[in-house]
Amino acid sequence: MTIPIPAEDPRHVPNRAVIDPSAITENTRALGTLLEEQTALMAVVKADGYGHGMLTAARAAIEGGATWLGVAHPASALALARADLDAQILTWLFEPRTARTVLPEVLSQGVDVSVGSPEMLALVSEAARQAERRARVHLKIDTGMGRNGVLPWQIREMGAAMREDEHIQVAGAWTHLTSADDPDDPATDQQVELYDSACAALADEVGPIPLQHLANSAATLTRPDLHRDLVRTGIAMYGYPPVPTDVPLRPAMTLTSRLALVKEVGEGHSIGYGRIRSTDRRTRLGLVPIGYADGLHRAASDQCHLVVRTDSGDHRAPQVGRISMDQIVIDLGPDSDARAGDQVFVFGDAGGDPNGPAASTAEDWARAAGTISYEVLTSVSGRVSREVR
């Protein structure tokens, strides 16, 4: 017998990921201005909406003009379908057990599915037979990512199999770009060439392909020639463009906590595991009850700044020493008026004086940890409550 462990009551936990749906809506709308009228926008809301909450992100993106929603797992697609949202849904990642359990209901809800192998096609066909409904299938083509997708030489065989299967309707063909965040990398054009030739071969077998899509956030921002019938925007929709851009995008998540204690220490006082930092003067240290179990990356230790809201205003303070599992230390400075209970902004929009100090961004934390903003956002753990503005 499995006994569930009660979740922490969010009313008693100081850490919050504050989500601003209007930012997602405005970002989606701004991305939509880049598209021609015939090109649709898919809001990628996988990984629980990149940590922002899948349904919150989906509704906000639809309000901003998205007409498609994309998720990796069929269970996520089913949750979206049950929410009765005004958008078509695509899901693309499943293994046999999941397929046999979930796909029949997913298909009965009218969700599009991707297949990337003959075996996946067989699973979808069987699920469609059980659902008594033709499956709308997007064929995934591996043009260099090496993950999901059929290889170009398999296209004609797959096309013939789909054409001859009464339970399958070809709805689209797609691929995933490996290096679109580097506009100078020739790999993107090489992939496009492979994709176009594969689509031509597929069309020979099944006729015109209703939807061709290959542009992610980076290609949406930099390669209008790759917009085709549909673009799939993920990270940019949440306010973190993967390439430099003039498109106005703002982060939708702000991570906050509160000071647990403040104390004065002398010069030369060591801080944290490994004693990688010692004070260089008399100062006041603040303890913040958030750590790597909440999603902060230990590799980012001693490199980012937070904002503390005190009675005298907002003040920027560096995180010092190693990030621990449940806590970090910040250097408030010798003259700080901060006290226990004051609000702390770890990253995102503090929402105070527009000319005041700014906290580090998720991108700053990513650079400090040697990773990407995608990982920072999706790493914010389940014990951090989501609060929708």
C-alpha positions as a Markdown table, in Angstrom:
| # | Residue | x | y | z |
|---|---|---|---|---|
| 1 | Met | 0.0 | 0.0 | 0.0 |
| 2 | Thr | 1.3 | 3.4 | -0.9 |
| 3 | Ile | 0.8 | 6.2 | 1.7 |
| 4 | Pro | 1.0 | 9.7 | 0.3 |
| 5 | Ile | 3.2 | 12.2 | 2.0 |
| 6 | Pro | 1.2 | 15.4 | 2.6 |
| 7 | Ala | 2.5 | 18.4 | 0.6 |
| 8 | Glu | 3.7 | 21.5 | 2.5 |
| 9 | Asp | 0.9 | 24.0 | 3.1 |
| 10 | Pro | 1.7 | 26.9 | 0.7 |
| 11 | Arg | 0.5 | 29.3 | 3.3 |
| 12 | His | 3.4 | 28.3 | 5.5 |
| 13 | Val | 6.2 | 28.4 | 2.9 |
| 14 | Pro | 7.9 | 31.7 | 2.3 |
| 15 | Asn | 9.0 | 31.0 | -1.3 |
| 16 | Arg | 6.8 | 32.0 | -4.2 |
| 17 | Ala | 7.0 | 31.8 | -8.0 |
| 18 | Val | 4.8 | 34.8 | -9.0 |
| 19 | Ile | 3.4 | 34.3 | -12.5 |
| 20 | Asp | 2.2 | 37.2 | -14.6 |
| 21 | Pro | -0.1 | 35.8 | -17.3 |
| 22 | Ser | -0.3 | 39.3 | -18.9 |
| 23 | Ala | 3.4 | 39.0 | -19.7 |
| 24 | Ile | 2.8 | 35.7 | -21.6 |
| 25 | Thr | -0.2 | 37.2 | -23.4 |
| 26 | Glu | 1.8 | 40.3 | -24.5 |
| 27 | Asn | 4.8 | 38.2 | -25.4 |
| 28 | Thr | 2.6 | 35.9 | -27.6 |
| 29 | Arg | 1.0 | 38.9 | -29.2 |
| 30 | Ala | 4.4 | 40.5 | -29.9 |
| 31 | Leu | 5.7 | 37.3 | -31.5 |
| 32 | Gly | 2.6 | 37.1 | -33.6 |
| 33 | Thr | 3.4 | 40.4 | -35.2 |
| 34 | Leu | 6.3 | 38.7 | -36.9 |
| 35 | Leu | 4.1 | 36.3 | -38.8 |
| 36 | Glu | 2.3 | 36.5 | -42.1 |
| 37 | Glu | -1.5 | 36.0 | -41.9 |
| 38 | Gln | -1.3 | 32.4 | -43.1 |
| 39 | Thr | 1.1 | 31.3 | -40.4 |
| 40 | Ala | -0.3 | 30.0 | -37.1 |
| 41 | Leu | 1.4 | 30.2 | -33.7 |
| 42 | Met | 1.8 | 27.2 | -31.4 |
| 43 | Ala | 2.4 | 28.0 | -27.7 |
| 44 | Val | 4.6 | 25.3 | -26.3 |
| 45 | Val | 3.4 | 24.7 | -22.8 |
| 46 | Lys | 5.3 | 21.5 | -22.0 |
| 47 | Ala | 7.0 | 21.0 | -18.7 |
| 48 | Asp | 4.1 | 22.5 | -16.9 |
| 49 | Gly | 4.3 | 25.6 | -19.0 |
| 50 | Tyr | 8.1 | 25.9 | -18.5 |
| 51 | Gly | 7.4 | 26.0 | -14.8 |
| 52 | His | 4.7 | 28.7 | -15.0 |
| 53 | Gly | 1.7 | 26.4 | -14.9 |
| 54 | Met | 0.5 | 24.7 | -18.0 |
| 55 | Leu | -3.1 | 25.8 | -17.9 |
| 56 | Thr | -2.2 | 29.4 | -16.9 |
| 57 | Ala | 0.3 | 29.6 | -19.7 |
| 58 | Ala | -2.1 | 28.1 | -22.2 |
| 59 | Arg | -4.9 | 30.4 | -21.4 |
| 60 | Ala | -2.6 | 33.5 | -21.5 |
| 61 | Ala | -1.1 | 32.5 | -24.8 |
| 62 | Ile | -4.5 | 31.9 | -26.4 |
| 63 | Glu | -5.5 | 35.3 | -25.3 |
| 64 | Gly | -2.4 | 36.6 | -27.1 |
| 65 | Gly | -3.3 | 34.9 | -30.4 |
| 66 | Ala | -2.0 | 31.4 | -30.2 |
| 67 | Thr | -4.2 | 28.9 | -32.0 |
| 68 | Trp | -2.2 | 25.8 | -31.2 |
| 69 | Leu | -0.8 | 24.3 | -28.0 |
| 70 | Gly | 2.2 | 21.9 | -27.9 |
| 71 | Val | 3.1 | 19.5 | -25.1 |
| 72 | Ala | 5.5 | 16.6 | -25.0 |
| 73 | His | 3.4 | 14.0 | -23.1 |
| 74 | Pro | -0.1 | 12.7 | -24.0 |
| 75 | Ala | -1.2 | 13.1 | -20.4 |
| 76 | Ser | -0.5 | 16.8 | -20.6 |
| 77 | Ala | -2.5 | 17.0 | -23.9 |
| 78 | Leu | -5.4 | 15.2 | -22.2 |
| 79 | Ala | -5.4 | 17.7 | -19.4 |
| 80 | Leu | -5.4 | 20.6 | -21.9 |
| 81 | Ala | -8.2 | 18.9 | -23.9 |
| 82 | Arg | -10.3 | 18.5 | -20.8 |
| 83 | Ala | -9.9 | 22.2 | -20.0 |
| 84 | Asp | -12.0 | 23.0 | -23.1 |
| 85 | Leu | -9.5 | 25.5 | -24.5 |
| 86 | Asp | -10.0 | 27.1 | -27.9 |
| 87 | Ala | -6.9 | 25.7 | -29.6 |
| 88 | Gln | -5.7 | 22.7 | -31.4 |
| 89 | Ile | -3.3 | 20.5 | -29.4 |
| 90 | Leu | -0.2 | 18.5 | -30.5 |
| 91 | Thr | 1.6 | 15.9 | -28.4 |
| 92 | Trp | 4.8 | 14.2 | -29.5 |
| 93 | Leu | 6.5 | 12.0 | -26.9 |
| 94 | Phe | 5.3 | 8.6 | -25.7 |
| 95 | Glu | 6.4 | 5.0 | -25.2 |
| 96 | Pro | 4.4 | 1.8 | -25.6 |
| 97 | Arg | 2.8 | 1.6 | -22.2 |
| 98 | Thr | 1.7 | 5.2 | -22.2 |
| 99 | Ala | 0.4 | 4.9 | -25.7 |
| 100 | Arg | -1.7 | 1.9 | -24.9 |
| 101 | Thr | -3.1 | 3.5 | -21.8 |
| 102 | Val | -3.7 | 7.1 | -22.8 |
| 103 | Leu | -3.6 | 7.5 | -26.6 |
| 104 | Pro | -7.1 | 6.2 | -27.3 |
| 105 | Glu | -8.7 | 8.9 | -25.1 |
| 106 | Val | -6.2 | 11.5 | -26.4 |
| 107 | Leu | -7.3 | 10.8 | -29.9 |
| 108 | Ser | -11.0 | 10.7 | -28.9 |
| 109 | Gln | -10.5 | 14.3 | -27.7 |
| 110 | Gly | -9.3 | 15.4 | -31.2 |
| 111 | Val | -5.6 | 15.9 | -30.2 |
| 112 | Asp | -3.0 | 15.7 | -32.9 |
| 113 | Val | -0.1 | 13.3 | -32.3 |
| 114 | Ser | 3.3 | 13.0 | -33.7 |
| 115 | Val | 5.0 | 9.8 | -34.8 |
| 116 | Gly | 8.7 | 9.4 | -35.4 |
| 117 | Ser | 9.1 | 5.7 | -36.2 |
| 118 | Pro | 7.1 | 2.8 | -37.7 |
| 119 | Glu | 6.6 | 1.4 | -34.2 |
| 120 | Met | 5.0 | 4.7 | -33.0 |
| 121 | Leu | 2.8 | 4.8 | -36.1 |
| 122 | Ala | 1.6 | 1.3 | -35.3 |
| 123 | Leu | 0.8 | 2.3 | -31.7 |
| 124 | Val | -1.2 | 5.4 | -32.9 |
| 125 | Ser | -3.0 | 3.3 | -35.5 |
| 126 | Glu | -4.1 | 0.8 | -32.9 |
| 127 | Ala | -5.2 | 3.6 | -30.5 |
| 128 | Ala | -7.2 | 5.2 | -33.3 |
| 129 | Arg | -8.9 | 1.9 | -34.0 |
| 130 | Gln | -9.9 | 1.7 | -30.3 |
| 131 | Ala | -11.1 | 5.3 | -30.3 |
| 132 | Glu | -13.0 | 4.7 | -33.5 |
| 133 | Arg | -11.6 | 7.9 | -34.9 |
| 134 | Arg | -8.9 | 8.7 | -37.5 |
| 135 | Ala | -5.7 | 10.0 | -35.9 |
| 136 | Arg | -4.4 | 13.3 | -37.1 |
| 137 | Val | -0.7 | 12.6 | -37.4 |
| 138 | His | 2.4 | 14.9 | -37.8 |
| 139 | Leu | 5.4 | 13.0 | -39.1 |
| 140 | Lys | 8.5 | 13.9 | -37.2 |
| 141 | Ile | 11.6 | 14.0 | -39.4 |
| 142 | Asp | 15.1 | 13.7 | -37.9 |
| 143 | Thr | 17.2 | 16.1 | -39.9 |
| 144 | Gly | 20.1 | 16.2 | -37.5 |
| 145 | Met | 18.9 | 16.3 | -33.9 |
| 146 | Gly | 19.3 | 12.6 | -33.4 |
| 147 | Arg | 16.3 | 12.3 | -31.1 |
| 148 | Asn | 12.7 | 11.5 | -32.1 |
| 149 | Gly | 11.9 | 11.3 | -35.8 |
| 150 | Val | 12.3 | 9.1 | -38.9 |
| 151 | Leu | 15.4 | 9.4 | -41.0 |
| 152 | Pro | 15.1 | 10.9 | -44.5 |
| 153 | Trp | 15.6 | 7.6 | -46.2 |
| 154 | Gln | 12.6 | 6.2 | -44.3 |
| 155 | Ile | 10.2 | 8.8 | -45.6 |
| 156 | Arg | 8.7 | 7.0 | -48.5 |
| 157 | Glu | 8.1 | 3.8 | -46.5 |
| 158 | Met | 6.4 | 5.8 | -43.7 |
| 159 | Gly | 4.4 | 7.8 | -46.2 |
| 160 | Ala | 3.1 | 4.6 | -47.9 |
| 161 | Ala | 2.3 | 3.1 | -44.5 |
| 162 | Met | 0.3 | 6.2 | -43.5 |
| 163 | Arg | -1.5 | 6.4 | -46.9 |
| 164 | Glu | -2.6 | 2.8 | -46.7 |
| 165 | Asp | -3.8 | 3.0 | -43.0 |
| 166 | Glu | -7.5 | 3.8 | -42.8 |
| 167 | His | -7.0 | 5.0 | -39.2 |
| 168 | Ile | -4.3 | 7.6 | -40.1 |
| 169 | Gln | -4.8 | 11.1 | -41.5 |
| 170 | Val | -1.6 | 13.0 | -42.4 |
| 171 | Ala | -1.9 | 16.4 | -40.8 |
| 172 | Gly | 1.7 | 17.7 | -40.9 |
| 173 | Ala | 5.4 | 17.1 | -41.1 |
| 174 | Trp | 7.9 | 18.7 | -38.8 |
| 175 | Thr | 11.5 | 18.8 | -37.6 |
| 176 | His | 13.5 | 20.3 | -34.8 |
| 177 | Leu | 16.4 | 22.7 | -35.4 |
| 178 | Thr | 19.6 | 22.1 | -33.5 |
| 179 | Ser | 21.3 | 25.4 | -33.8 |
| 180 | Ala | 18.8 | 28.1 | -34.6 |
| 181 | Asp | 20.0 | 30.1 | -31.6 |
| 182 | Asp | 23.2 | 30.7 | -33.5 |
| 183 | Pro | 22.1 | 32.4 | -36.7 |
| 184 | Asp | 25.6 | 32.0 | -38.2 |
| 185 | Asp | 25.7 | 28.2 | -37.9 |
| 186 | Pro | 25.3 | 26.6 | -41.3 |
| 187 | Ala | 23.6 | 23.6 | -39.7 |
| 188 | Thr | 20.2 | 25.3 | -39.8 |
| 189 | Asp | 20.3 | 25.6 | -43.6 |
| 190 | Gln | 21.5 | 22.0 | -43.9 |
| 191 | Gln | 18.6 | 20.8 | -41.9 |
| 192 | Val | 16.1 | 22.9 | -43.9 |
| 193 | Glu | 17.5 | 21.3 | -47.1 |
| 194 | Leu | 17.0 | 17.8 | -45.7 |
| 195 | Tyr | 13.6 | 18.7 | -44.4 |
| 196 | Asp | 12.4 | 20.1 | -47.7 |
| 197 | Ser | 13.5 | 17.1 | -49.7 |
| 198 | Ala | 11.9 | 14.8 | -47.1 |
| 199 | Cys | 8.6 | 16.7 | -47.4 |
| 200 | Ala | 8.7 | 16.5 | -51.2 |
| 201 | Ala | 9.2 | 12.7 | -50.9 |
| 202 | Leu | 6.4 | 12.5 | -48.4 |
| 203 | Ala | 4.1 | 14.5 | -50.6 |
| 204 | Asp | 4.8 | 12.1 | -53.4 |
| 205 | Glu | 3.3 | 9.3 | -51.2 |
| 206 | Val | 0.4 | 11.1 | -49.4 |
| 207 | Gly | -0.4 | 14.2 | -51.4 |
| 208 | Pro | -0.1 | 17.8 | -50.2 |
| 209 | Ile | 1.0 | 18.1 | -46.6 |
| 210 | Pro | -1.4 | 20.4 | -44.7 |
| 211 | Leu | 1.0 | 21.8 | -42.2 |
| 212 | Gln | 4.8 | 22.1 | -42.4 |
| 213 | His | 6.6 | 23.4 | -39.3 |
| 214 | Leu | 10.1 | 23.7 | -38.1 |
| 215 | Ala | 10.6 | 27.2 | -36.5 |
| 216 | Asn | 11.2 | 27.3 | -32.8 |
| 217 | Ser | 11.6 | 30.6 | -30.8 |
| 218 | Ala | 15.0 | 31.4 | -32.3 |
| 219 | Ala | 13.9 | 30.8 | -35.9 |
| 220 | Thr | 10.7 | 32.6 | -35.3 |
| 221 | Leu | 12.7 | 35.7 | -34.3 |
| 222 | Thr | 15.5 | 35.5 | -36.9 |
| 223 | Arg | 14.3 | 33.4 | -39.9 |
| 224 | Pro | 11.0 | 34.6 | -41.4 |
| 225 | Asp | 11.7 | 32.3 | -44.3 |
| 226 | Leu | 11.2 | 29.3 | -42.0 |
| 227 | His | 7.8 | 30.3 | -40.5 |
| 228 | Arg | 5.9 | 28.2 | -43.1 |
| 229 | Asp | 2.5 | 27.1 | -41.8 |
| 230 | Leu | 3.1 | 27.1 | -38.1 |
| 231 | Val | 5.8 | 28.3 | -35.7 |
| 232 | Arg | 6.4 | 26.7 | -32.2 |
| 233 | Thr | 7.3 | 29.3 | -29.6 |
| 234 | Gly | 8.5 | 28.3 | -26.2 |
| 235 | Ile | 11.1 | 30.1 | -24.2 |
| 236 | Ala | 10.5 | 33.5 | -25.9 |
| 237 | Met | 6.8 | 33.4 | -24.9 |
| 238 | Tyr | 7.9 | 33.3 | -21.3 |
| 239 | Gly | 10.1 | 36.4 | -21.8 |
| 240 | Tyr | 13.5 | 34.9 | -22.5 |
| 241 | Pro | 14.5 | 35.2 | -26.2 |
| 242 | Pro | 17.3 | 32.8 | -27.1 |
| 243 | Val | 18.7 | 35.3 | -29.6 |
| 244 | Pro | 19.2 | 39.1 | -29.5 |
| 245 | Thr | 16.0 | 40.8 | -30.6 |
| 246 | Asp | 14.1 | 44.1 | -30.7 |
| 247 | Val | 10.8 | 42.3 | -30.1 |
| 248 | Pro | 9.5 | 43.6 | -26.7 |
| 249 | Leu | 9.4 | 40.5 | -24.4 |
| 250 | Arg | 9.3 | 40.5 | -20.6 |
| 251 | Pro | 9.7 | 37.7 | -18.1 |
| 252 | Ala | 6.5 | 36.1 | -16.7 |
| 253 | Met | 8.0 | 34.6 | -13.6 |
| 254 | Thr | 9.3 | 36.3 | -10.5 |
| 255 | Leu | 10.9 | 34.2 | -7.7 |
| 256 | Thr | 10.6 | 35.6 | -4.2 |
| 257 | Ser | 11.3 | 34.7 | -0.6 |
| 258 | Arg | 11.7 | 36.5 | 2.7 |
| 259 | Leu | 14.6 | 37.1 | 5.1 |
| 260 | Ala | 14.7 | 34.5 | 7.9 |
| 261 | Leu | 17.3 | 36.4 | 9.9 |
| 262 | Val | 19.8 | 39.2 | 9.8 |
| 263 | Lys | 23.1 | 39.3 | 11.7 |
| 264 | Glu | 26.2 | 41.4 | 11.9 |
| 265 | Val | 29.5 | 39.8 | 11.5 |
| 266 | Gly | 33.1 | 41.0 | 11.5 |
| 267 | Glu | 35.8 | 41.1 | 8.8 |
| 268 | Gly | 37.1 | 37.7 | 7.8 |
| 269 | His | 33.9 | 35.7 | 8.7 |
| 270 | Ser | 33.6 | 32.6 | 6.5 |
| 271 | Ile | 30.3 | 31.8 | 4.8 |
| 272 | Gly | 28.9 | 28.5 | 3.7 |
| 273 | Tyr | 30.2 | 25.1 | 2.8 |
| 274 | Gly | 33.8 | 25.0 | 1.6 |
| 275 | Arg | 34.4 | 28.5 | 3.0 |
| 276 | Ile | 34.6 | 29.9 | -0.6 |
| 277 | Arg | 33.7 | 33.4 | 0.6 |
| 278 | Ser | 34.7 | 35.4 | 3.7 |
| 279 | Thr | 33.7 | 38.9 | 4.5 |
| 280 | Asp | 36.1 | 41.6 | 3.6 |
| 281 | Arg | 34.7 | 44.1 | 6.1 |
| 282 | Arg | 32.2 | 44.3 | 9.0 |
| 283 | Thr | 28.8 | 43.7 | 7.4 |
| 284 | Arg | 25.3 | 42.4 | 7.9 |
| 285 | Leu | 24.4 | 39.1 | 6.4 |
| 286 | Gly | 20.8 | 38.0 | 5.5 |
| 287 | Leu | 19.7 | 34.4 | 5.5 |
| 288 | Val | 17.1 | 33.5 | 2.8 |
| 289 | Pro | 15.3 | 30.2 | 3.2 |
| 290 | Ile | 15.6 | 29.1 | -0.5 |
| 291 | Gly | 18.2 | 26.7 | -2.0 |
| 292 | Tyr | 19.0 | 24.1 | -4.5 |
| 293 | Ala | 16.0 | 22.0 | -3.4 |
| 294 | Asp | 13.8 | 24.9 | -4.5 |
| 295 | Gly | 15.5 | 25.1 | -7.9 |
| 296 | Leu | 18.6 | 27.3 | -7.5 |
| 297 | His | 21.6 | 25.8 | -9.1 |
| 298 | Arg | 24.5 | 25.2 | -6.8 |
| 299 | Ala | 26.9 | 25.9 | -9.6 |
| 300 | Ala | 25.7 | 29.5 | -9.6 |
| 301 | Ser | 26.9 | 30.1 | -6.1 |
| 302 | Asp | 28.5 | 33.4 | -5.2 |
| 303 | Gln | 27.7 | 35.1 | -8.5 |
| 304 | Cys | 24.2 | 36.6 | -8.6 |
| 305 | His | 22.4 | 39.5 | -7.0 |
| 306 | Leu | 19.0 | 39.7 | -5.3 |
| 307 | Val | 16.9 | 42.6 | -4.3 |
| 308 | Val | 15.7 | 43.1 | -0.7 |
| 309 | Arg | 12.7 | 45.4 | -0.1 |
| 310 | Thr | 13.3 | 47.2 | 3.2 |
| 311 | Asp | 11.6 | 50.2 | 4.9 |
| 312 | Ser | 14.0 | 52.5 | 3.1 |
| 313 | Gly | 13.4 | 51.0 | -0.3 |
| 314 | Asp | 14.8 | 48.3 | -2.6 |
| 315 | His | 18.5 | 47.4 | -2.2 |
| 316 | Arg | 20.6 | 45.1 | -4.3 |
| 317 | Ala | 22.6 | 42.5 | -2.4 |
| 318 | Pro | 25.0 | 39.8 | -3.7 |
| 319 | Gln | 24.5 | 36.2 | -2.9 |
| 320 | Val | 27.6 | 35.0 | -1.1 |
| 321 | Gly | 29.1 | 31.6 | -0.3 |
| 322 | Arg | 27.8 | 28.3 | -1.5 |
| 323 | Ile | 24.1 | 27.7 | -2.2 |
| 324 | Ser | 22.8 | 25.1 | 0.3 |
| 325 | Met | 19.8 | 22.8 | 0.0 |
| 326 | Asp | 17.4 | 25.0 | 1.8 |
| 327 | Gln | 19.1 | 28.4 | 2.2 |
| 328 | Ile | 21.4 | 31.0 | 0.8 |
| 329 | Val | 23.2 | 34.0 | 2.4 |
| 330 | Ile | 23.3 | 37.5 | 1.0 |
| 331 | Asp | 25.6 | 40.4 | 1.9 |
| 332 | Leu | 23.3 | 43.3 | 2.9 |
| 333 | Gly | 26.2 | 45.7 | 3.6 |
| 334 | Pro | 27.2 | 47.3 | 6.9 |
| 335 | Asp | 24.5 | 50.0 | 6.9 |
| 336 | Ser | 21.5 | 48.0 | 5.8 |
| 337 | Asp | 18.2 | 48.5 | 7.6 |
| 338 | Ala | 17.0 | 45.1 | 6.4 |
| 339 | Arg | 15.3 | 42.9 | 9.0 |
| 340 | Ala | 13.8 | 39.4 | 9.2 |
| 341 | Gly | 10.6 | 39.2 | 7.2 |
| 342 | Asp | 11.6 | 41.6 | 4.5 |
| 343 | Gln | 10.8 | 40.4 | 1.0 |
| 344 | Val | 13.6 | 39.2 | -1.3 |
| 345 | Phe | 13.4 | 39.0 | -5.1 |
| 346 | Val | 15.7 | 36.2 | -6.4 |
| 347 | Phe | 15.0 | 36.8 | -10.0 |
| 348 | Gly | 12.4 | 38.5 | -12.1 |
| 349 | Asp | 10.5 | 41.8 | -11.8 |
| 350 | Ala | 10.5 | 43.3 | -8.3 |
| 351 | Gly | 7.7 | 45.7 | -9.4 |
| 352 | Gly | 9.1 | 48.6 | -7.5 |
| 353 | Asp | 10.7 | 51.9 | -8.6 |
| 354 | Pro | 11.4 | 51.5 | -12.4 |
| 355 | Asn | 14.6 | 53.4 | -11.8 |
| 356 | Gly | 15.5 | 51.3 | -8.7 |
| 357 | Pro | 17.8 | 48.3 | -8.5 |
| 358 | Ala | 17.0 | 45.2 | -10.4 |
| 359 | Ala | 17.4 | 41.6 | -9.3 |
| 360 | Ser | 19.3 | 39.1 | -11.5 |
| 361 | Thr | 17.3 | 37.5 | -14.3 |
| 362 | Ala | 16.8 | 33.8 | -14.9 |
| 363 | Glu | 19.3 | 34.3 | -17.7 |
| 364 | Asp | 21.8 | 35.7 | -15.3 |
| 365 | Trp | 21.4 | 32.7 | -13.0 |
| 366 | Ala | 21.7 | 30.5 | -16.1 |
| 367 | Arg | 25.0 | 32.0 | -17.2 |
| 368 | Ala | 26.3 | 31.8 | -13.6 |
| 369 | Ala | 25.5 | 28.1 | -13.5 |
| 370 | Gly | 26.7 | 27.3 | -17.0 |
| 371 | Thr | 23.3 | 26.4 | -18.3 |
| 372 | Ile | 20.3 | 28.0 | -20.1 |
| 373 | Ser | 17.3 | 30.0 | -18.9 |
| 374 | Tyr | 15.0 | 27.0 | -19.9 |
| 375 | Glu | 16.6 | 24.9 | -17.2 |
| 376 | Val | 16.5 | 27.7 | -14.5 |
| 377 | Leu | 12.7 | 28.2 | -15.1 |
| 378 | Thr | 11.8 | 24.6 | -15.2 |
| 379 | Ser | 14.0 | 23.8 | -12.1 |
| 380 | Val | 11.9 | 25.8 | -9.8 |
| 381 | Ser | 10.6 | 22.9 | -7.7 |
| 382 | Gly | 7.2 | 21.8 | -6.6 |
| 383 | Arg | 7.7 | 23.0 | -3.0 |
| 384 | Val | 7.8 | 26.6 | -4.4 |
| 385 | Ser | 4.2 | 27.7 | -4.6 |
| 386 | Arg | 3.0 | 29.3 | -7.8 |
| 387 | Glu | 1.0 | 32.5 | -7.3 |
| 388 | Val | -0.8 | 33.9 | -10.3 |
| 389 | Arg | -1.2 | 37.7 | -10.3 |
